Amino acid sequence: MITFCIYCRRYVYSLPLHPTLHTPAFSLAITFTMEVIQRYVPQGLPVSLQVVIATLVLGVVYSLITADRPFAGFPLVALDGKSATKSWLWNGREVLAEGLRRYSGAFQIMTGTGPKIVLPNRFADEIRNNPSLDFNKAFAKDFMIYYPGFDGPRLGLQNHALIQDTVRVKLTQSLNLITGDLVDETTASVQDVFGDPEEWTTRRIRNDMLEVVARLSSRVFLGKDLCRNRRWLDISKSYTIDVFVASRIMRAAPVFLRPIVYLLLPHSRSLRNAVRDARKLIKPEVQRRKAAVDAAHAAGEKPPKVADTIGWMYEVAKDKDADFVAGQLSMTMAAIHTTTETICWALFDICAYPDVAQQLREEIIEVIGQHGWAKTSLYKLKLMDSFLKEGQRCGPMSKTTMNRYVEKDVELSDGTILPKGSRIMVAANFSDPTIYPEPEKFDAARFLKMRQQPGQENNWQFVTTSAAHTSFGHGQHACPGRFFASNEIKIALCHMLLKYDWRFIPDVGRPTPRAFEGNSAVDQKSQIQVRRRRAEIDIDSYMHL
């Protein structure tokens, strides 16, 4: 019986708890529950069966104690015949549409990790810089950061300044410095992945683009030596997917079963192995960089100039104890997933609108042909910039944005009180006809024409955020890596458009995306066809100036 009691207590405290639950009241409730179990579970039962019963009972009690319940004063939206949680998990976009149709103000949905309040898009500008709304805490529960293997999202959310400053200050200010590396790696990776097929060849495009983007991002994140290391590339591709899949499955599971689900998931094991191997690969490089900096300081010299995020992260940390490996995983997770999705979606649009593909080629020939990879070349690809932004508008990855955690009660302009401790998000609106005439129509030049209006030159760029276009978020927590992503995507498309023709598989058409909660993603099985073409200019011969 002593062993049985020890098991019960260990099981409960293996569940990831919010710090506020480590209280005398919580401990008393668990102790009382264990006493009840001991009293009513027959002593003659095998210990293994007693453990199963205890697990179920303690799990239910834990769920009841820690359950997040809907907030008073906000209507809870669910679809007919489904619970609020299942409605959101499997039909999130329909739930959002129904909530926006039925209510003019805020409403709430029930996620696998508790309720979230949804604000209509008109509040986007109002809350975008509110200091009482925290970005990091909004995702802590969703990404299961207290479980082993989730080191990347854990650091990204708990030491947000390290990642933010590395990307916003160091990476963004060095975009011109790294253009040559991106061009060089694009040339090599596109050739390695797609080759020179003379006939139409069917490809699983998401897998292919994941390889290309992993190499491009890793070239900037880790430098040339590590960016082509096969194990690191496998980690950088699989880690993001495993984080999203594992957290998604765990969100769909009852709270008390999540530790068990976590242990059974192959994705969890893959995450732990990825973190272990990443440390083996990256730690020696970090130590080498530290030694070089220390040696320079000891000699009274300036440290060697760096052009990758290992060095930048070290500079930002300023000798503080930081987990640089988790930092690399965090940036890899943020960069590779969304960039791969954007390029895949752009290729689908290229297949759907072949006349646009030719217009984009003509722009590339004109700009790169005249200026090479000069500092301003990517900025001058204005049709491509508009094309990418229109692709985001017509096929957004998420129907919600601006996730925040409410640190203290916040009153909105309509009198709505956002309660302390709640999580909120803003509904995206990419179809406002007052801003986008004929919003149901794909117009590759839509934003190019909007930028040509007086005073609007900088308002509708691909990287510009607004309440009307929130693909990169909006306000002080807008994606800091969007400038790097924009350059990376444009360089990749320049090579892929000039070197290859693209089309949907005949009689198959555009691949159907996968949907979960309010999100949409390119299916890993998505296929399109590619064929080598004779490029009008030799894009590989142009130098970065």
N, C-alpha and C positions, 0 to 999 in steps of 0.2 A: 504493500500500500504506500510505503514511503516513496518507492520508485515511481509509482503511479502519480503521486502528488507532484513530484519533481517534474515529471513529463508535462503535466497540465500547466504548471507555471512557465516552463520553458516554451511551450507552444504559444501561450498568450503573448509572451514578450518577444517571440520571434516575429509577431505581426508588426509591420511598420506603423508606429504610432506617432501622432502629432505630439510634440513635447508637452502640450497642456494635459495630455492624458496620463502622463506619469505623475499621478497625484495620489494622496492617501485615499481619497474617495474611490478612485478607480481600482486601486489595489484591494480595498475592502470589498468592492463588488465582485472582483474575481475570486477572492478568498471565500466569500459566501457561496458563490456558484460551485466552487470545488467541494465545499462541504456538503452541498446538496447532492452533487454527483456521487460522492463517497457514500452517502447515506442510502441512496436509492438504487445504485448499481449493484446487482447481486454479486456477493463476494466470490461465488463459485465460478463465475465466468472467467474464461481465459483472459490473461492480461491484455493480449492483442485486441480482443473484442472490447474490453473496457476502454482501451486507448481510443478505439474508433468512436465509441459512444461519447467519450469525453471531448474528442476533437470536434464532433458535430455540435454538442451542447455549448461548449466554450465558444465555438465559432459563431453560433447564433447569438449568444449573449454579447460577444464582441461587436457583432454587426449592429445589434440594437443600441448599444451604448455609443458607438461611433458614427452611426448613420447620419448623413446630412439630409435634412428634410426641407421641403419647399419653403421659401420665404413668404410670409404673410403679405398680402397686398399686391401680389403679382400673379396673374393668371398662369396656370401651368398648362402647356399645350401638349396634347397627345393625339394620335390618329385613332380613328374608330377601330375598336377591337384589339387595340394594343396598349400595353402599359406605356407610361411616359418614357421610361428608360429604354425600352425596346424600340419605341417610335423613333427616338433620337439616334440610337445606335445604328439602326438599319435603314431608316428613312429620314435622315437629318434634314436634307434639303426640302423635302415635302413638309416637315414640321415647321421649318422657318417660314416657308411660303404661307402656310396656314396661319401661323401666328401673326405675320404681317398683314394678312387679309382680314383677320378678325379683330385685331386691336390696333389702335392708333398710337398707343404708347408702349411702354416696356412690358414684356412678358417673360416667362422663364421656361426653360427646358430642363429635363432631368438626364444628366449624363451618367456614365458608369461610375463617376467619382463625385457625384452630388449635383445640386442644382446650379445653373448658370442663368443670369439675367441677360436677356437680349434687348439691346437698345436699338430703336430705329436709326437709320443712317443720318438723320438730321442732327443727331447729338455728337457726331464724329469730331467736328471742330471744337465743340464745347468741352469735351473731356480730354482732348489729345495731349495736353500738357499739364493736367491736373496733378499736383504733387501728392495727393492722397490716394492715387491709384497706382499700384505697383505692378510692373510687368512680370517680374520673375516669379513671384508667388502665384501668379495665375496659372502656371503650368506645372508646379511642383508635384501635385497629386496626379496629373494626367500622365506624366512620364515616369512614375514609379521610382523616383530618384533615390529612395532609401534602400533599394535592392542592389546587390552586387552586380557589376557589369554595366550599370547605368552611370558610369563615371563621367562620361562626356556631358550628358545633359545635367548631371549633378553640379559639375563645376560651372557650366554655362549659366545655371540659375542661381548658384550660391556665391560665385565669385564673378559676377557679371561684368564688373569693371575691367577685369583683366582682358576678357574677350572683346568688350566694347572698345577699349582704348587701343588694343592691338589692331583691330579692324578699322575703326573710325579714324584714328590718328595715323598710325604707321602704314597700314595697307593702302588706304585711300590716297594718302599723300604720295605714295610711291607707285601709282598706277603707270606713269610713263616709264619708270625704271624697270618694271616687270613686263612691259609689252613684248619686248624681244624674246623673253623666255616663253611667254604664252604662244607667240607665233611659232617658235621653234618646236615646242612640244605638240602644238596642233598639227604641224606638218608631219611629224613622226607618228603620232597616235592615229590620225585619220587614215594614213597609209597602212599602218599595221592592222587596223580594225577592218577597213573596207576593201583594201587592195585595189586591183584593177579589173573588175569584172566587165567583159565586153558585152555580155548578155544580161538581161534583167535577172537579178538575183534576189531572192526573198530573205529578209533579215528580221530577226527579233530586235527591233530598233531600240527598245529601252535598255536591253543588256548591252548593246553596242555603244549607246551614248553614255551609259554609266561608266564604261571602260575609258572612253575619251575624256569625260569630265573628271573622273578620278585622277587621271594622269595630269590634266591641266591644273587642277586645284593643288595636287600634291607637289607639282613643280614649284609653285609659289609658296606652299606651306612648309615644305621640307627640303627643297633644293633638288638639284639634278641627280645627286647620288642616290637618294632614297625614293624619288618619285617613280622610278621604274622597278623598284623592288617588288617582286611578285606577291610576297606575303603581305606587304603593306597595302598594295592595291586591292588585294582580296579583302583586307580589313576595311579599307576606306569605302568599298562598295557594299559590303555586307553589314557593316556596323549600323549604318543609318536604317537600313531595311529592318534589321533585327530589333533595333530600339522601337521603331514604329509598330512593327507587328506584335512584338511581345507586350508592349504597353497597351496596344489596342485590344488584344485578347484578354489581358488581365483586367482592363476596364470593363469588359463585358461579363466577367466572372463575379459572383458574389464576393463581398469583401473578405469573409472568413475563409474562402477557398483560394484566395490569391496566392498565399505562400506555397500552397500545394501545386497550383497551376504553374507558378514560377519554376518550381523544381522539376516539373514534368516537361516544360516547354523546351524543345531543342534550341529555340532562339535564345533562351536564357544561357544555356551552356555555351552557345556560340559567342554571346556577348562576353562572358567571363574569359573565354579563350582569347578573344580579340584583345581585350584589355591586357591580359598577360603578355601576349606576343608583341603588342604595340610598345609596351614598356621595354621589352628586350631590344627592340629595334631602335627606338628613339632615345632612350636614356643615354647610351654611349655618345650619341651625337650631341645631346645637350651638354654632357660633361666635357666633351671636346671644345664646344663653344665657350663654356664657362672658363675653361683653362686658358683659352686664347685671350679672353677679355681680361682675366686676372693677370696674365703675363704682361699684357700691354700696360695695364695700370701700374704694375710693379716697376716697369721700365720707364714710367713717366710718359708713355705714348698714348695716342688715341686708339681705342679698340678698332679692329678691322670693320669696314662698312659691310652691312649685311643687306640682303634683298630677299629674305624669306621670313616666315612668321615665327620660326624658332628663335631667330635673333631678335626680332621685334618684341616677342613676348618676354624675352629675358630683359630687354631694355625697359619695358613697361613695368615689370615686376620689381625692378630696382633692388635686387638682392634679397627680396622677400621670398620666403619659402612658398613656392607655387608649384602646382602639379602640371608641368608642361605637357606631359603625355595626355592627360585628360583634356587639357586645353586644345591639343591637336585634334582629339576625337570630337570635341565640341564643335570646332570650326568645320571639320570634315562633315559632320552630321548636318550642320546648317547649310553648307555650300553645295554639296554634291546632289542631294535629293532635289532641291528646288531648281537648280540649274539644269539637271537632267530632264526634269518634267517640262521646263520651259522650252528647251531645244526640241524635245520630242513633239511637243504641241506645235511648235513652229514648222517642223517638217510635215506634220499632218496638214497644216494650212498651205504649205507649199504644194503638196500633192493635190489639195482641193482646189487651188487657184493657180494653175500653171501660168496664166498671164502675169500674175503678180511675181512669180518666180523669175520670169524673164526681166521684169522691171527691176527687181532687186539685183540681178546679175549686171544689168547695164549700169546701175549706180555703183556697184563694187568696181567694175572695170574703170569707170570714170574717176572715182576717188582714189583707189589704191594705185591705179595705173598712172595717175598724175603725181600723187604725193607719197606713195609707198606707205609704210607704217609710221608716218609722222605723228607727232603729238596730237594733232587735230583731226587725223583721218577718221577715227571712229566716230567723232562728233559729227563729221560731215555726212555720215551714212544716215541721213534724216528719214528717208523712206523706210529703211530697215528698222530704225528706231520706232517709227509709227506703227509699222507692221507688227512688231513684237508687243507693243502696248495694246494694240487692237486684239491680238491673240489672247492676251490676258483678260481683256474685257469680255470677249465672247466665250472664253473657256476658263473662268477663274478656278484656281485650285481649291479655294475655299469660299463659301458664301458668308463667312463671318470673319471679323478681323478685330484688331485692337483689344485683345484679351487683357484684362486687368483684374487685380485683386484690390478690394476696397479696404484701405487701412483704417479709415474712420468714416462715419456717415457723411455722404455727399448729397447735397440738394441740387437737382437739375433745374433748368430754367422753367420747366413746366410744373415745378413743385414736387416732382418725384424724389423720394429719398432712397438713395442706394445704401442699404444697411452695411455697417461694418462687418467684415468677414465674408462678404459675398464675393462671388466672381462674376465678372460681366464681360460681354463682348458686343460688338457693334455689327449689325447686319450690313453687308455690302450692298451697294446699289450701282450696278454697271449698266442699267437700262433706263436711266432717267431721260425721257424724250426732250426735256427742256435743255439738256446738256448735249445729248447724243441724238441728233435727228435720225430717224429710222434705226432705232437701236437694235432691231432684230437682224439687220444687215451687216455683213462683214465688209468693212471698208479699210483696206490696208493703208490708205493715205489719210484716214480720218484725222489723226492727230498732227500730221504734217500740215494739213489745211488749218487746223485750229492754231498751230504755232505761227502761221503766217498772218494771223489777225494782229492788228496793232497792240503792242504791249503784252503779247502772249507768247513770245519766242521761247521763254524758259519755263512756261507753266505746264506744258503738256509733253515733256520729254519722258522717255521710258522710265527713268529713275525718279521722276517727280511724283510726289504723293499729294493726294487731296482727298476730301470726303467723297468725291465722285469716282475716285480710282484708288482703291486701298490694297492692291495686290502686295505691296511692300509695307503695309501698315500705314500709319499716319502719326505725325507728331514726333515727340522726342524719342519715342521707342520704335520709330520706323527702322526697317532693316538696315543696319550700318554697312553691310556687305553688298548692297545693291549696285554700287558703282563698279566694283570688281566683277560682279556677276554679269553686268551689262557688257563690259569689255570682253570678257571670256566668251559670252554667247555670240557676240558680233564677229569676233575673230573666227570662231568655229564655223559659223554660217557662211562667212566669206569663202572658206576653203571648201565646204561641202556643197555650196551652190555652184561654184565655178568648176569643180572637179567632177561632179556627179549629177545625173538626172534622178529624179525621185517620182514615184507614183504609188497609188494604192494597188493592192493585188486586184487584178481584174475580177469583176463580179463580187467582190468582197466589200470594198469601200472603206470608210474611215473606221478604225478600231474603236470599240466602245470602252470608255473609261470605267474604272472601278469606283464605287462610291461607298463611303463610310462616314457616319455622322454628317457633318456639313461639308465634307471634303470630297474631292474628286482627284483621281490619280490615273496615270497611264498604266494600263494592264501590262504586267511583265511578259505576257504572251503576245502582245501587239506586234503585228508584222506589216511591213511595207516593202517595196522593191526598190533596188538601187542599180544604177548602171554607170560605168565610167563614161565621161564625156571629154571632148577636147576643149580645154580651157582657152578662152580668148587671150588671156595674159598668163604668164608664168608667175603665179602669185608667190611661189616659193622663193623666187629670186629677188624679191623686193626686201630691202633691208629696213630695219627699224632706225629711224632718224631721231 
